[in-house]
Amino acid sequence: MKVVIAGVFPSTAREKIIDTFPSDWDVAFLRPEDIEREIGTADTLILEHVQVNAALLEKAPALKLVQIGAGYNNVNLDDCTRRGGAYAGIRPLLVQEPHLPGWFQEGAWR
């Protein structure tokens, strides 16, 4: 499973977030402006302050889940609906989300 997380996070937050995922998962942290470098093979995008639209989704053919922080102001829901897949919104990732990896592993995103 490849997870791409885009946002600006302190190193302590990145460590806590990475620790919640299984050790055999490929978890990449990127600045929002660098997301295109990794999204081509991403199964999951976890985004803060990134526009989710048709142009972004077309660059991520393996994508199964987009997870965003609070609010949908950066998400074009029509583009997401046309693309298919799962889209979820939760509070910002600076809060540890221990249920996320289990949710992925159990196949709840399918």
Phi and psi restraints in degrees (range 20) as a CNS / XPLOR table:
assign (resid 1 and name C) (resid 2 and name N)
       (resid 2 and name CA) (resid 2 and name C) 1.0 -108.4 20.0 2
assign (resid 2 and name N) (resid 2 and name CA)
       (resid 2 and name C) (resid 3 and name N) 1.0 122.8 20.0 2
assign (resid 2 and name C) (resid 3 and name N)
       (resid 3 and name CA) (resid 3 and name C) 1.0 -115.5 20.0 2
assign (resid 3 and name N) (resid 3 and name CA)
       (resid 3 and name C) (resid 4 and name N) 1.0 125.3 20.0 2
assign (resid 3 and name C) (resid 4 and name N)
       (resid 4 and name CA) (resid 4 and name C) 1.0 -110.7 20.0 2
assign (resid 4 and name N) (resid 4 and name CA)
       (resid 4 and name C) (resid 5 and name N) 1.0 122.8 20.0 2
assign (resid 4 and name C) (resid 5 and name N)
       (resid 5 and name CA) (resid 5 and name C) 1.0 -112.5 20.0 2
assign (resid 5 and name N) (resid 5 and name CA)
       (resid 5 and name C) (resid 6 and name N) 1.0 121.3 20.0 2
assign (resid 5 and name C) (resid 6 and name N)
       (resid 6 and name CA) (resid 6 and name C) 1.0 -118.0 20.0 2
assign (resid 6 and name N) (resid 6 and name CA)
       (resid 6 and name C) (resid 7 and name N) 1.0 124.2 20.0 2
assign (resid 6 and name C) (resid 7 and name N)
       (resid 7 and name CA) (resid 7 and name C) 1.0 168.2 20.0 2
assign (resid 7 and name N) (resid 7 and name CA)
       (resid 7 and name C) (resid 8 and name N) 1.0 -179.3 20.0 2
assign (resid 7 and name C) (resid 8 and name N)
       (resid 8 and name CA) (resid 8 and name C) 1.0 -110.2 20.0 2
assign (resid 8 and name N) (resid 8 and name CA)
       (resid 8 and name C) (resid 9 and name N) 1.0 110.0 20.0 2
assign (resid 8 and name C) (resid 9 and name N)
       (resid 9 and name CA) (resid 9 and name C) 1.0 -127.8 20.0 2
assign (resid 9 and name N) (resid 9 and name CA)
       (resid 9 and name C) (resid 10 and name N) 1.0 140.4 20.0 2
assign (resid 9 and name C) (resid 10 and name N)
       (resid 10 and name CA) (resid 10 and name C) 1.0 -63.7 20.0 2
assign (resid 10 and name N) (resid 10 and name CA)
       (resid 10 and name C) (resid 11 and name N) 1.0 154.1 20.0 2
assign (resid 10 and name C) (resid 11 and name N)
       (resid 11 and name CA) (resid 11 and name C) 1.0 -58.4 20.0 2
assign (resid 11 and name N) (resid 11 and name CA)
       (resid 11 and name C) (resid 12 and name N) 1.0 -35.4 20.0 2
assign (resid 11 and name C) (resid 12 and name N)
       (resid 12 and name CA) (resid 12 and name C) 1.0 -65.4 20.0 2
assign (resid 12 and name N) (resid 12 and name CA)
       (resid 12 and name C) (resid 13 and name N) 1.0 -36.7 20.0 2
assign (resid 12 and name C) (resid 13 and name N)
       (resid 13 and name CA) (resid 13 and name C) 1.0 -68.2 20.0 2
assign (resid 13 and name N) (resid 13 and name CA)
       (resid 13 and name C) (resid 14 and name N) 1.0 -41.6 20.0 2
assign (resid 13 and name C) (resid 14 and name N)
       (resid 14 and name CA) (resid 14 and name C) 1.0 -59.0 20.0 2
assign (resid 14 and name N) (resid 14 and name CA)
       (resid 14 and name C) (resid 15 and name N) 1.0 -44.5 20.0 2
assign (resid 14 and name C) (resid 15 and name N)
       (resid 15 and name CA) (resid 15 and name C) 1.0 -61.0 20.0 2
assign (resid 15 and name N) (resid 15 and name CA)
       (resid 15 and name C) (resid 16 and name N) 1.0 -44.3 20.0 2
assign (resid 15 and name C) (resid 16 and name N)
       (resid 16 and name CA) (resid 16 and name C) 1.0 -64.1 20.0 2
assign (resid 16 and name N) (resid 16 and name CA)
       (resid 16 and name C) (resid 17 and name N) 1.0 -40.9 20.0 2
assign (resid 16 and name C) (resid 17 and name N)
       (resid 17 and name CA) (resid 17 and name C) 1.0 -66.5 20.0 2
assign (resid 17 and name N) (resid 17 and name CA)
       (resid 17 and name C) (resid 18 and name N) 1.0 -47.5 20.0 2
assign (resid 17 and name C) (resid 18 and name N)
       (resid 18 and name CA) (resid 18 and name C) 1.0 -59.1 20.0 2
assign (resid 18 and name N) (resid 18 and name CA)
       (resid 18 and name C) (resid 19 and name N) 1.0 -38.5 20.0 2
assign (resid 18 and name C) (resid 19 and name N)
       (resid 19 and name CA) (resid 19 and name C) 1.0 -63.5 20.0 2
assign (resid 19 and name N) (resid 19 and name CA)
       (resid 19 and name C) (resid 20 and name N) 1.0 -18.4 20.0 2
assign (resid 19 and name C) (resid 20 and name N)
       (resid 20 and name CA) (resid 20 and name C) 1.0 -82.1 20.0 2
assign (resid 20 and name N) (resid 20 and name CA)
       (resid 20 and name C) (resid 21 and name N) 1.0 -13.3 20.0 2
assign (resid 20 and name C) (resid 21 and name N)
       (resid 21 and name CA) (resid 21 and name C) 1.0 -96.7 20.0 2
assign (resid 21 and name N) (resid 21 and name CA)
       (resid 21 and name C) (resid 22 and name N) 1.0 152.4 20.0 2
assign (resid 21 and name C) (resid 22 and name N)
       (resid 22 and name CA) (resid 22 and name C) 1.0 -57.7 20.0 2
assign (resid 22 and name N) (resid 22 and name CA)
       (resid 22 and name C) (resid 23 and name N) 1.0 145.2 20.0 2
assign (resid 22 and name C) (resid 23 and name N)
       (resid 23 and name CA) (resid 23 and name C) 1.0 -65.4 20.0 2
assign (resid 23 and name N) (resid 23 and name CA)
       (resid 23 and name C) (resid 24 and name N) 1.0 -21.7 20.0 2
assign (resid 23 and name C) (resid 24 and name N)
       (resid 24 and name CA) (resid 24 and name C) 1.0 -89.8 20.0 2
assign (resid 24 and name N) (resid 24 and name CA)
       (resid 24 and name C) (resid 25 and name N) 1.0 3.8 20.0 2
assign (resid 24 and name C) (resid 25 and name N)
       (resid 25 and name CA) (resid 25 and name C) 1.0 -85.8 20.0 2
assign (resid 25 and name N) (resid 25 and name CA)
       (resid 25 and name C) (resid 26 and name N) 1.0 146.2 20.0 2
assign (resid 25 and name C) (resid 26 and name N)
       (resid 26 and name CA) (resid 26 and name C) 1.0 -90.9 20.0 2
assign (resid 26 and name N) (resid 26 and name CA)
       (resid 26 and name C) (resid 27 and name N) 1.0 106.9 20.0 2
assign (resid 26 and name C) (resid 27 and name N)
       (resid 27 and name CA) (resid 27 and name C) 1.0 -113.6 20.0 2
assign (resid 27 and name N) (resid 27 and name CA)
       (resid 27 and name C) (resid 28 and name N) 1.0 120.0 20.0 2
assign (resid 27 and name C) (resid 28 and name N)
       (resid 28 and name CA) (resid 28 and name C) 1.0 -116.2 20.0 2
assign (resid 28 and name N) (resid 28 and name CA)
       (resid 28 and name C) (resid 29 and name N) 1.0 131.0 20.0 2
assign (resid 28 and name C) (resid 29 and name N)
       (resid 29 and name CA) (resid 29 and name C) 1.0 -101.2 20.0 2
assign (resid 29 and name N) (resid 29 and name CA)
       (resid 29 and name C) (resid 30 and name N) 1.0 130.9 20.0 2
assign (resid 29 and name C) (resid 30 and name N)
       (resid 30 and name CA) (resid 30 and name C) 1.0 -135.3 20.0 2
assign (resid 30 and name N) (resid 30 and name CA)
       (resid 30 and name C) (resid 31 and name N) 1.0 155.3 20.0 2
assign (resid 30 and name C) (resid 31 and name N)
       (resid 31 and name CA) (resid 31 and name C) 1.0 -73.1 20.0 2
assign (resid 31 and name N) (resid 31 and name CA)
       (resid 31 and name C) (resid 32 and name N) 1.0 149.1 20.0 2
assign (resid 31 and name C) (resid 32 and name N)
       (resid 32 and name CA) (resid 32 and name C) 1.0 -52.1 20.0 2
assign (resid 32 and name N) (resid 32 and name CA)
       (resid 32 and name C) (resid 33 and name N) 1.0 -36.8 20.0 2
assign (resid 32 and name C) (resid 33 and name N)
       (resid 33 and name CA) (resid 33 and name C) 1.0 -72.8 20.0 2
assign (resid 33 and name N) (resid 33 and name CA)
       (resid 33 and name C) (resid 34 and name N) 1.0 -10.9 20.0 2
assign (resid 33 and name C) (resid 34 and name N)
       (resid 34 and name CA) (resid 34 and name C) 1.0 -104.4 20.0 2
assign (resid 34 and name N) (resid 34 and name CA)
       (resid 34 and name C) (resid 35 and name N) 1.0 7.4 20.0 2
assign (resid 34 and name C) (resid 35 and name N)
       (resid 35 and name CA) (resid 35 and name C) 1.0 -60.3 20.0 2
assign (resid 35 and name N) (resid 35 and name CA)
       (resid 35 and name C) (resid 36 and name N) 1.0 -35.3 20.0 2
assign (resid 35 and name C) (resid 36 and name N)
       (resid 36 and name CA) (resid 36 and name C) 1.0 -63.0 20.0 2
assign (resid 36 and name N) (resid 36 and name CA)
       (resid 36 and name C) (resid 37 and name N) 1.0 -18.9 20.0 2
assign (resid 36 and name C) (resid 37 and name N)
       (resid 37 and name CA) (resid 37 and name C) 1.0 -64.3 20.0 2
assign (resid 37 and name N) (resid 37 and name CA)
       (resid 37 and name C) (resid 38 and name N) 1.0 -28.8 20.0 2
assign (resid 37 and name C) (resid 38 and name N)
       (resid 38 and name CA) (resid 38 and name C) 1.0 -122.0 20.0 2
assign (resid 38 and name N) (resid 38 and name CA)
       (resid 38 and name C) (resid 39 and name N) 1.0 -10.1 20.0 2
assign (resid 38 and name C) (resid 39 and name N)
       (resid 39 and name CA) (resid 39 and name C) 1.0 -75.0 20.0 2
assign (resid 39 and name N) (resid 39 and name CA)
       (resid 39 and name C) (resid 40 and name N) 1.0 -14.9 20.0 2
assign (resid 39 and name C) (resid 40 and name N)
       (resid 40 and name CA) (resid 40 and name C) 1.0 -59.8 20.0 2
assign (resid 40 and name N) (resid 40 and name CA)
       (resid 40 and name C) (resid 41 and name N) 1.0 -28.9 20.0 2
assign (resid 40 and name C) (resid 41 and name N)
       (resid 41 and name CA) (resid 41 and name C) 1.0 -117.3 20.0 2
assign (resid 41 and name N) (resid 41 and name CA)
       (resid 41 and name C) (resid 42 and name N) 1.0 11.8 20.0 2
assign (resid 41 and name C) (resid 42 and name N)
       (resid 42 and name CA) (resid 42 and name C) 1.0 -76.1 20.0 2
assign (resid 42 and name N) (resid 42 and name CA)
       (resid 42 and name C) (resid 43 and name N) 1.0 135.3 20.0 2
assign (resid 42 and name C) (resid 43 and name N)
       (resid 43 and name CA) (resid 43 and name C) 1.0 -85.4 20.0 2
assign (resid 43 and name N) (resid 43 and name CA)
       (resid 43 and name C) (resid 44 and name N) 1.0 -33.1 20.0 2
assign (resid 43 and name C) (resid 44 and name N)
       (resid 44 and name CA) (resid 44 and name C) 1.0 -137.0 20.0 2
assign (resid 44 and name N) (resid 44 and name CA)
       (resid 44 and name C) (resid 45 and name N) 1.0 136.7 20.0 2
assign (resid 44 and name C) (resid 45 and name N)
       (resid 45 and name CA) (resid 45 and name C) 1.0 -115.6 20.0 2
assign (resid 45 and name N) (resid 45 and name CA)
       (resid 45 and name C) (resid 46 and name N) 1.0 131.0 20.0 2
assign (resid 45 and name C) (resid 46 and name N)
       (resid 46 and name CA) (resid 46 and name C) 1.0 -118.8 20.0 2
assign (resid 46 and name N) (resid 46 and name CA)
       (resid 46 and name C) (resid 47 and name N) 1.0 114.4 20.0 2
assign (resid 46 and name C) (resid 47 and name N)
       (resid 47 and name CA) (resid 47 and name C) 1.0 -124.3 20.0 2
assign (resid 47 and name N) (resid 47 and name CA)
       (resid 47 and name C) (resid 48 and name N) 1.0 143.9 20.0 2
assign (resid 47 and name C) (resid 48 and name N)
       (resid 48 and name CA) (resid 48 and name C) 1.0 -130.2 20.0 2
assign (resid 48 and name N) (resid 48 and name CA)
       (resid 48 and name C) (resid 49 and name N) 1.0 123.3 20.0 2
assign (resid 48 and name C) (resid 49 and name N)
       (resid 49 and name CA) (resid 49 and name C) 1.0 62.4 20.0 2
assign (resid 49 and name N) (resid 49 and name CA)
       (resid 49 and name C) (resid 50 and name N) 1.0 40.3 20.0 2
assign (resid 49 and name C) (resid 50 and name N)
       (resid 50 and name CA) (resid 50 and name C) 1.0 -125.4 20.0 2
assign (resid 50 and name N) (resid 50 and name CA)
       (resid 50 and name C) (resid 51 and name N) 1.0 133.7 20.0 2
assign (resid 50 and name C) (resid 51 and name N)
       (resid 51 and name CA) (resid 51 and name C) 1.0 -72.8 20.0 2
assign (resid 51 and name N) (resid 51 and name CA)
       (resid 51 and name C) (resid 52 and name N) 1.0 123.5 20.0 2
assign (resid 51 and name C) (resid 52 and name N)
       (resid 52 and name CA) (resid 52 and name C) 1.0 -103.9 20.0 2
assign (resid 52 and name N) (resid 52 and name CA)
       (resid 52 and name C) (resid 53 and name N) 1.0 109.9 20.0 2
assign (resid 52 and name C) (resid 53 and name N)
       (resid 53 and name CA) (resid 53 and name C) 1.0 -148.2 20.0 2
assign (resid 53 and name N) (resid 53 and name CA)
       (resid 53 and name C) (resid 54 and name N) 1.0 -178.5 20.0 2
assign (resid 53 and name C) (resid 54 and name N)
       (resid 54 and name CA) (resid 54 and name C) 1.0 -57.7 20.0 2
assign (resid 54 and name N) (resid 54 and name CA)
       (resid 54 and name C) (resid 55 and name N) 1.0 -40.2 20.0 2
assign (resid 54 and name C) (resid 55 and name N)
       (resid 55 and name CA) (resid 55 and name C) 1.0 -61.0 20.0 2
assign (resid 55 and name N) (resid 55 and name CA)
       (resid 55 and name C) (resid 56 and name N) 1.0 -42.1 20.0 2
assign (resid 55 and name C) (resid 56 and name N)
       (resid 56 and name CA) (resid 56 and name C) 1.0 -69.7 20.0 2
assign (resid 56 and name N) (resid 56 and name CA)
       (resid 56 and name C) (resid 57 and name N) 1.0 -45.5 20.0 2
assign (resid 56 and name C) (resid 57 and name N)
       (resid 57 and name CA) (resid 57 and name C) 1.0 -63.8 20.0 2
assign (resid 57 and name N) (resid 57 and name CA)
       (resid 57 and name C) (resid 58 and name N) 1.0 -33.8 20.0 2
assign (resid 57 and name C) (resid 58 and name N)
       (resid 58 and name CA) (resid 58 and name C) 1.0 -64.8 20.0 2
assign (resid 58 and name N) (resid 58 and name CA)
       (resid 58 and name C) (resid 59 and name N) 1.0 -24.7 20.0 2
assign (resid 58 and name C) (resid 59 and name N)
       (resid 59 and name CA) (resid 59 and name C) 1.0 -86.2 20.0 2
assign (resid 59 and name N) (resid 59 and name CA)
       (resid 59 and name C) (resid 60 and name N) 1.0 2.1 20.0 2
assign (resid 59 and name C) (resid 60 and name N)
       (resid 60 and name CA) (resid 60 and name C) 1.0 -129.9 20.0 2
assign (resid 60 and name N) (resid 60 and name CA)
       (resid 60 and name C) (resid 61 and name N) 1.0 71.6 20.0 2
assign (resid 60 and name C) (resid 61 and name N)
       (resid 61 and name CA) (resid 61 and name C) 1.0 -65.8 20.0 2
assign (resid 61 and name N) (resid 61 and name CA)
       (resid 61 and name C) (resid 62 and name N) 1.0 -24.4 20.0 2
assign (resid 61 and name C) (resid 62 and name N)
       (resid 62 and name CA) (resid 62 and name C) 1.0 -89.0 20.0 2
assign (resid 62 and name N) (resid 62 and name CA)
       (resid 62 and name C) (resid 63 and name N) 1.0 -1.0 20.0 2
assign (resid 62 and name C) (resid 63 and name N)
       (resid 63 and name CA) (resid 63 and name C) 1.0 -61.8 20.0 2
assign (resid 63 and name N) (resid 63 and name CA)
       (resid 63 and name C) (resid 64 and name N) 1.0 132.2 20.0 2
assign (resid 63 and name C) (resid 64 and name N)
       (resid 64 and name CA) (resid 64 and name C) 1.0 -117.7 20.0 2
assign (resid 64 and name N) (resid 64 and name CA)
       (resid 64 and name C) (resid 65 and name N) 1.0 -26.7 20.0 2
assign (resid 64 and name C) (resid 65 and name N)
       (resid 65 and name CA) (resid 65 and name C) 1.0 -146.9 20.0 2
assign (resid 65 and name N) (resid 65 and name CA)
       (resid 65 and name C) (resid 66 and name N) 1.0 136.4 20.0 2
assign (resid 65 and name C) (resid 66 and name N)
       (resid 66 and name CA) (resid 66 and name C) 1.0 -118.1 20.0 2
assign (resid 66 and name N) (resid 66 and name CA)
       (resid 66 and name C) (resid 67 and name N) 1.0 123.3 20.0 2
assign (resid 66 and name C) (resid 67 and name N)
       (resid 67 and name CA) (resid 67 and name C) 1.0 -113.4 20.0 2
assign (resid 67 and name N) (resid 67 and name CA)
       (resid 67 and name C) (resid 68 and name N) 1.0 126.8 20.0 2
assign (resid 67 and name C) (resid 68 and name N)
       (resid 68 and name CA) (resid 68 and name C) 1.0 -119.3 20.0 2
assign (resid 68 and name N) (resid 68 and name CA)
       (resid 68 and name C) (resid 69 and name N) 1.0 166.5 20.0 2
assign (resid 68 and name C) (resid 69 and name N)
       (resid 69 and name CA) (resid 69 and name C) 1.0 -77.3 20.0 2
assign (resid 69 and name N) (resid 69 and name CA)
       (resid 69 and name C) (resid 70 and name N) 1.0 -160.3 20.0 2
assign (resid 69 and name C) (resid 70 and name N)
       (resid 70 and name CA) (resid 70 and name C) 1.0 -64.2 20.0 2
assign (resid 70 and name N) (resid 70 and name CA)
       (resid 70 and name C) (resid 71 and name N) 1.0 136.4 20.0 2
assign (resid 70 and name C) (resid 71 and name N)
       (resid 71 and name CA) (resid 71 and name C) 1.0 89.7 20.0 2
assign (resid 71 and name N) (resid 71 and name CA)
       (resid 71 and name C) (resid 72 and name N) 1.0 158.1 20.0 2
assign (resid 71 and name C) (resid 72 and name N)
       (resid 72 and name CA) (resid 72 and name C) 1.0 -118.9 20.0 2
assign (resid 72 and name N) (resid 72 and name CA)
       (resid 72 and name C) (resid 73 and name N) 1.0 16.8 20.0 2
assign (resid 72 and name C) (resid 73 and name N)
       (resid 73 and name CA) (resid 73 and name C) 1.0 -65.7 20.0 2
assign (resid 73 and name N) (resid 73 and name CA)
       (resid 73 and name C) (resid 74 and name N) 1.0 -17.6 20.0 2
assign (resid 73 and name C) (resid 74 and name N)
       (resid 74 and name CA) (resid 74 and name C) 1.0 -101.4 20.0 2
assign (resid 74 and name N) (resid 74 and name CA)
       (resid 74 and name C) (resid 75 and name N) 1.0 8.8 20.0 2
assign (resid 74 and name C) (resid 75 and name N)
       (resid 75 and name CA) (resid 75 and name C) 1.0 -118.9 20.0 2
assign (resid 75 and name N) (resid 75 and name CA)
       (resid 75 and name C) (resid 76 and name N) 1.0 125.9 20.0 2
assign (resid 75 and name C) (resid 76 and name N)
       (resid 76 and name CA) (resid 76 and name C) 1.0 -89.1 20.0 2
assign (resid 76 and name N) (resid 76 and name CA)
       (resid 76 and name C) (resid 77 and name N) 1.0 98.3 20.0 2
assign (resid 76 and name C) (resid 77 and name N)
       (resid 77 and name CA) (resid 77 and name C) 1.0 -64.3 20.0 2
assign (resid 77 and name N) (resid 77 and name CA)
       (resid 77 and name C) (resid 78 and name N) 1.0 -31.9 20.0 2
assign (resid 77 and name C) (resid 78 and name N)
       (resid 78 and name CA) (resid 78 and name C) 1.0 -63.8 20.0 2
assign (resid 78 and name N) (resid 78 and name CA)
       (resid 78 and name C) (resid 79 and name N) 1.0 -44.4 20.0 2
assign (resid 78 and name C) (resid 79 and name N)
       (resid 79 and name CA) (resid 79 and name C) 1.0 -63.0 20.0 2
assign (resid 79 and name N) (resid 79 and name CA)
       (resid 79 and name C) (resid 80 and name N) 1.0 -40.3 20.0 2
assign (resid 79 and name C) (resid 80 and name N)
       (resid 80 and name CA) (resid 80 and name C) 1.0 -65.3 20.0 2
assign (resid 80 and name N) (resid 80 and name CA)
       (resid 80 and name C) (resid 81 and name N) 1.0 -41.1 20.0 2
assign (resid 80 and name C) (resid 81 and name N)
       (resid 81 and name CA) (resid 81 and name C) 1.0 -63.4 20.0 2
assign (resid 81 and name N) (resid 81 and name CA)
       (resid 81 and name C) (resid 82 and name N) 1.0 -43.6 20.0 2
assign (resid 81 and name C) (resid 82 and name N)
       (resid 82 and name CA) (resid 82 and name C) 1.0 -62.9 20.0 2
assign (resid 82 and name N) (resid 82 and name CA)
       (resid 82 and name C) (resid 83 and name N) 1.0 -37.4 20.0 2
assign (resid 82 and name C) (resid 83 and name N)
       (resid 83 and name CA) (resid 83 and name C) 1.0 -72.1 20.0 2
assign (resid 83 and name N) (resid 83 and name CA)
       (resid 83 and name C) (resid 84 and name N) 1.0 -34.7 20.0 2
assign (resid 83 and name C) (resid 84 and name N)
       (resid 84 and name CA) (resid 84 and name C) 1.0 82.8 20.0 2
assign (resid 84 and name N) (resid 84 and name CA)
       (resid 84 and name C) (resid 85 and name N) 1.0 174.3 20.0 2
assign (resid 84 and name C) (resid 85 and name N)
       (resid 85 and name CA) (resid 85 and name C) 1.0 105.6 20.0 2
assign (resid 85 and name N) (resid 85 and name CA)
       (resid 85 and name C) (resid 86 and name N) 1.0 -171.6 20.0 2
assign (resid 85 and name C) (resid 86 and name N)
       (resid 86 and name CA) (resid 86 and name C) 1.0 -111.9 20.0 2
assign (resid 86 and name N) (resid 86 and name CA)
       (resid 86 and name C) (resid 87 and name N) 1.0 139.6 20.0 2
assign (resid 86 and name C) (resid 87 and name N)
       (resid 87 and name CA) (resid 87 and name C) 1.0 -132.9 20.0 2
assign (resid 87 and name N) (resid 87 and name CA)
       (resid 87 and name C) (resid 88 and name N) 1.0 129.7 20.0 2
assign (resid 87 and name C) (resid 88 and name N)
       (resid 88 and name CA) (resid 88 and name C) 1.0 -136.0 20.0 2
assign (resid 88 and name N) (resid 88 and name CA)
       (resid 88 and name C) (resid 89 and name N) 1.0 150.0 20.0 2
assign (resid 88 and name C) (resid 89 and name N)
       (resid 89 and name CA) (resid 89 and name C) 1.0 -127.4 20.0 2
assign (resid 89 and name N) (resid 89 and name CA)
       (resid 89 and name C) (resid 90 and name N) 1.0 131.0 20.0 2
assign (resid 89 and name C) (resid 90 and name N)
       (resid 90 and name CA) (resid 90 and name C) 1.0 -137.2 20.0 2
assign (resid 90 and name N) (resid 90 and name CA)
       (resid 90 and name C) (resid 91 and name N) 1.0 179.3 20.0 2
assign (resid 90 and name C) (resid 91 and name N)
       (resid 91 and name CA) (resid 91 and name C) 1.0 -64.9 20.0 2
assign (resid 91 and name N) (resid 91 and name CA)
       (resid 91 and name C) (resid 92 and name N) 1.0 161.1 20.0 2
assign (resid 91 and name C) (resid 92 and name N)
       (resid 92 and name CA) (resid 92 and name C) 1.0 -54.2 20.0 2
assign (resid 92 and name N) (resid 92 and name CA)
       (resid 92 and name C) (resid 93 and name N) 1.0 151.6 20.0 2
assign (resid 92 and name C) (resid 93 and name N)
       (resid 93 and name CA) (resid 93 and name C) 1.0 -72.3 20.0 2
assign (resid 93 and name N) (resid 93 and name CA)
       (resid 93 and name C) (resid 94 and name N) 1.0 -3.4 20.0 2
assign (resid 93 and name C) (resid 94 and name N)
       (resid 94 and name CA) (resid 94 and name C) 1.0 -67.0 20.0 2
assign (resid 94 and name N) (resid 94 and name CA)
       (resid 94 and name C) (resid 95 and name N) 1.0 -17.2 20.0 2
assign (resid 94 and name C) (resid 95 and name N)
       (resid 95 and name CA) (resid 95 and name C) 1.0 -91.5 20.0 2
assign (resid 95 and name N) (resid 95 and name CA)
       (resid 95 and name C) (resid 96 and name N) 1.0 127.5 20.0 2
assign (resid 95 and name C) (resid 96 and name N)
       (resid 96 and name CA) (resid 96 and name C) 1.0 -63.1 20.0 2
assign (resid 96 and name N) (resid 96 and name CA)
       (resid 96 and name C) (resid 97 and name N) 1.0 135.5 20.0 2
assign (resid 96 and name C) (resid 97 and name N)
       (resid 97 and name CA) (resid 97 and name C) 1.0 -117.6 20.0 2
assign (resid 97 and name N) (resid 97 and name CA)
       (resid 97 and name C) (resid 98 and name N) 1.0 78.5 20.0 2
assign (resid 97 and name C) (resid 98 and name N)
       (resid 98 and name CA) (resid 98 and name C) 1.0 -65.1 20.0 2
assign (resid 98 and name N) (resid 98 and name CA)
       (resid 98 and name C) (resid 99 and name N) 1.0 -19.1 20.0 2
assign (resid 98 and name C) (resid 99 and name N)
       (resid 99 and name CA) (resid 99 and name C) 1.0 -79.8 20.0 2
assign (resid 99 and name N) (resid 99 and name CA)
       (resid 99 and name C) (resid 100 and name N) 1.0 -16.6 20.0 2
assign (resid 99 and name C) (resid 100 and name N)
       (resid 100 and name CA) (resid 100 and name C) 1.0 -59.8 20.0 2
assign (resid 100 and name N) (resid 100 and name CA)
       (resid 100 and name C) (resid 101 and name N) 1.0 -51.9 20.0 2
assign (resid 100 and name C) (resid 101 and name N)
       (resid 101 and name CA) (resid 101 and name C) 1.0 -59.8 20.0 2
assign (resid 101 and name N) (resid 101 and name CA)
       (resid 101 and name C) (resid 102 and name N) 1.0 -39.5 20.0 2
assign (resid 101 and name C) (resid 102 and name N)
       (resid 102 and name CA) (resid 102 and name C) 1.0 -62.9 20.0 2
assign (resid 102 and name N) (resid 102 and name CA)
       (resid 102 and name C) (resid 103 and name N) 1.0 -38.1 20.0 2
assign (resid 102 and name C) (resid 103 and name N)
       (resid 103 and name CA) (resid 103 and name C) 1.0 -62.5 20.0 2
assign (resid 103 and name N) (resid 103 and name CA)
       (resid 103 and name C) (resid 104 and name N) 1.0 -42.9 20.0 2
assign (resid 103 and name C) (resid 104 and name N)
       (resid 104 and name CA) (resid 104 and name C) 1.0 -64.8 20.0 2
assign (resid 104 and name N) (resid 104 and name CA)
       (resid 104 and name C) (resid 105 and name N) 1.0 -48.5 20.0 2
assign (resid 104 and name C) (resid 105 and name N)
       (resid 105 and name CA) (resid 105 and name C) 1.0 -64.1 20.0 2
assign (resid 105 and name N) (resid 105 and name CA)
       (resid 105 and name C) (resid 106 and name N) 1.0 -35.0 20.0 2
assign (resid 105 and name C) (resid 106 and name N)
       (resid 106 and name CA) (resid 106 and name C) 1.0 -75.4 20.0 2
assign (resid 106 and name N) (resid 106 and name CA)
       (resid 106 and name C) (resid 107 and name N) 1.0 -5.3 20.0 2
assign (resid 106 and name C) (resid 107 and name N)
       (resid 107 and name CA) (resid 107 and name C) 1.0 78.8 20.0 2
assign (resid 107 and name N) (resid 107 and name CA)
       (resid 107 and name C) (resid 108 and name N) 1.0 17.5 20.0 2
assign (resid 107 and name C) (resid 108 and name N)
       (resid 108 and name CA) (resid 108 and name C) 1.0 -64.0 20.0 2
assign (resid 108 and name N) (resid 108 and name CA)
       (resid 108 and name C) (resid 109 and name N) 1.0 -18.7 20.0 2
assign (resid 108 and name C) (resid 109 and name N)
       (resid 109 and name CA) (resid 109 and name C) 1.0 -84.0 20.0 2
assign (resid 109 and name N) (resid 109 and name CA)
       (resid 109 and name C) (resid 110 and name N) 1.0 -5.6 20.0 2
